[in-house]
């Protein structure tokens, strides 16, 4: 039967187990999975199974699954415990014919959906162009083409799309979020050896790294040329690591965390180190969120 299948994978959980231990990490991952289960049910889907930190669910069609995927990302981005420890999710989905047997689903559509999840980065939603064409026009407008990718077992490459969920008109996509505007006075102070930069809502993303083209250019030996960026998403300042060695962050007096190819919400005040721990020469930047 024709349905749409989705995989949602909690990213950052491996480091979480190392950071806070098995029991604490499992509680946080379970809390994330509970959010995903609730969203699945709210949009008419069924959870097929969870494996470790990954959830698999099926939905009645393309519109339901894209709305659910966006809502999952939004809910996780607003879950304080997940943001505190750098947890996020990557999502892939595809619509097609599924075979149901003994409470599980199989088929080509499942394999393609799993491949879409493998292509997704943290806090990203990936689907096929074929699935995007099944969406209603207003939802299809929230996708952008990423080109074609080879998929194991398929003779031809598959056209792939990203679903853009961090957009201003999220109410249109999810049909459930309030339309409150973020505070216009919100800003982020970034202090570093070269000076002080104040980043505000509406500003272009701040790039950080060894490359001279970076807005904050820091000659840190273990930093990547383009190490990280900071952007404003909805009502949050989000640090995204794009480096080889990872970015070390400490919020106020909390334990230092490492993010690698992941997102981290900057709240309150804290310290950022590029490719090394804070104890190895001190932080490279400090931040403070102001209202």
N, C-alpha and C positions, 0 to 999 in steps of 0.2 A: 504494500500500500504506500501511496505517496505521503510522506511526512518530511519534517525537517529535523535534523539531529545536530546537537550542540555539545561541544566539549569545553569546559571551563577549568583552567589549571591555575591553582594558587602559586604564584611565583614568590621567591624569597624565603620559602619555608625551610629549605636545607640549612641556610645560615641561621635561621631562627632556632632550630633544634640545637645548633652549636652554641648559640648565644644565651638562651634562657633555659635550656634543658628540655628533656622529652615531655614531661607532663605539662609544663607551661606552654610549650610550642603546640602540643596537640590541642589544648584548649582553644588557643587562638585560631588554629587552622579549622577546627570544628565550628567555631563561631562564624568564620567566613563561609564554610559550606552550608551552615544553617541559613545564612542570608541568600545564598544561591538557590537553596531548596524553596524558600518562601517566594522568591521571585518567579521561579519555575511554575509553581502552583498558581500564582496570581495571573499569569499569562496563558493559562490553559495547558501547560506542559506537564510531562511526567518525568520524574527522575528515574532513570534506568538503573544506575548504580554509581557508587563512589569508589574510587580506587586511590587510597592514600590521600593526596591533596587535589585530586581531580574528580570532577563531576561530569556525568554523561546524562543528557536529557533529550527527550523528543517533544516536538511541538506540532500543532495541526497545520501550520503553514509559514510562509516566509515573513509576513507582517508580524505575526506573534513572536517568532523567534528573534527578529531584529529588535523589536521593542524590549523583549526580555533581556537580550544581550546588553543593550544600552543601560537598562535599569540595573543589571548586575554590576556593571562598571561604576555607575553612579553611587549605588549603595555602598560598595566597597571603598570608594574614595571618601565616603563620609563616615566610615567606621573608624573611630579614633584608635582603637587597639590595633587595627591593621596598619594604619598610617604611622603609628608610633614606631612600629618595628619594620617598616618598609615592605609590608605585604601588599600585593596587588594580584590581579588575575589577567590571564591572556585567554582569549576566546576564539574558537573557530567553529563555523557551522556550514551546513550544506543541505539543500532540499533535494529529495529524490525518493526512489522506491526502497523501502526497508522490508526486511524479513524479520518477523517477530517469532521467537521460540523460547519457551521456558522463562519468560520475563526479561529476555535480552533481545537486542536487535542486531542485525547483521546486514551485510550487503555493500555494494560499491559506494553508496552515499555515506555510509559510516566511515569507510576508509578515506574518502575525500575530506570529510569533516575533520578527521584526526590529522590529516596532512595540513589543513588550514590552521589548526591549532599549533602545529609545529612551526608554521611560518610566522605566527604572531609573536610580537614582543610583549613585555609586561605592559599592562593597561591598554592593550590594543585588541581590536576585533577584526577578524579576517573572514571573508566568505568568498564564494565563487561568483563570477560575473553572471553565470546562469541563474544562481539564486537571487542575485540583485535584480535581475529582470523580472522576477516573479513578485517583487515588492510593489506596493502602491506607489504612485509617482512621488509623493512627498517624502516617503521613506527612501526611495531609490536615490533621491537627491542628496541624501546624507552619506552616500558612498563615493569613493574615488578609485579609479583604476590603478593597479600596481603592476600591470604587465602580466606575462604568462610564466608559469612555473611548471617544471617537470614533476609528475606525480608517479610514484612507484606503481607499476602494474598498468599504467595508461600509456598507450602508444603515442599520444599527442599531449603537448603541454596544455594546462588549464589556465584560463584567464581568471585573475584574482582581483578582488576589491577589498579595500579597507572601509569599515564603517566608522564614520566620524561621530563620536558621541560627545566630545568636549566642544559643543557649539552653544551659542547663546540661546537658541530656541529649543532647549531640551524638552520643554513641555510638549512640543509637537511630536518629538520622537518617542517619548515614553508615555505620554498621556497621563502623567501622574505627578509631576514635580511642580512645586509652587514657582511662580515667576518672579520671586523677589530679586532685586538687583543687589549686587555686593556693595559694601560701603565704598564710596568714591574716594575717601581719604586714606584708604589702606595702602601702605607702602612697605618696601623691604630695604633696609640698610645693609649693604655689604661692605665690610671693612677688610682691607688687605694691605700688604706692604706698599703698594703703589698709590693708595688713597682710599676714598670712600665713594661708593656708587649707590645712589638711591633709585630703586626700581619701583615703578608704579604700574597700576592697572592700565592697559593700553599700550605700554612700551613694548618694543620688540624684545624677543628672548635675549637673555644675557648669555653669551658663550664664554667658557672658561677653559684655559689650557696653555700649553707652551707656544702654540702657533701665534705669530704676530697678528694674525687676522682676528683673534679672539678679543672680545670686548674687555675682558679681564685677562691680561696676559701675565702669566706667572712662570718664572724660570725654575720650576720644580723638577728635579731630575727624574723622579719616578712618575711624573704626570704624563698623560698622553698629549699629543699636539692639540687635539680637540677633545678635551677630557669630559666636560659636562656642560649642561645648559640649565638655565632657570627661566621658567615662563609662568605666566598667570593663567590659570585654568579655573573658570567660574569664580569662586571666591577664595582661591588658594594659590600660594606660591609653590610651584612644584620643581624640585631638582631632579634632573634626569641624567644618570651616569651613562656616558658613551665611551668609556675608557677600557684599557686593557687590565689595569691593576686595581680598579675599583675606587670608589670614593668613600671616605670615612666621615661619618657624621655623629655629632653628639648634641642632643637637645638639652639645654640647661645643664643640670648635673647628672643626667641619665647616663647609662652605659653606652659606650661608643658602638656604633653599628657600621657594617660595611654593606654598601649597595653596589651591584655590578650589573650594568645593562638594565637597571630598574629605576623606578620613580620613588621619590621620597617627598612628602609634604613638609615644607618648612613652616613651623609654628613657633611662637614665642621667640626665643633666642637660642643660639647655639654656635657650633664650630664645624668647619669643613676642612678636611685634609685630602690632598690629591695623591692617591696611590700609596699612602703611608698612614700609619696610626698617629694619633695626636701626640703620643709620648715620644715620637721620633722627630724632635725639633719644633713641636708645637703646631697649632693649626695654620693653614694657609689663608683662610678667610674666617670671619665671624659674621653672623647674621642677626638681625633683630627685626621682627615684624611690628609695624606701628599702625595705629588706627587714628 
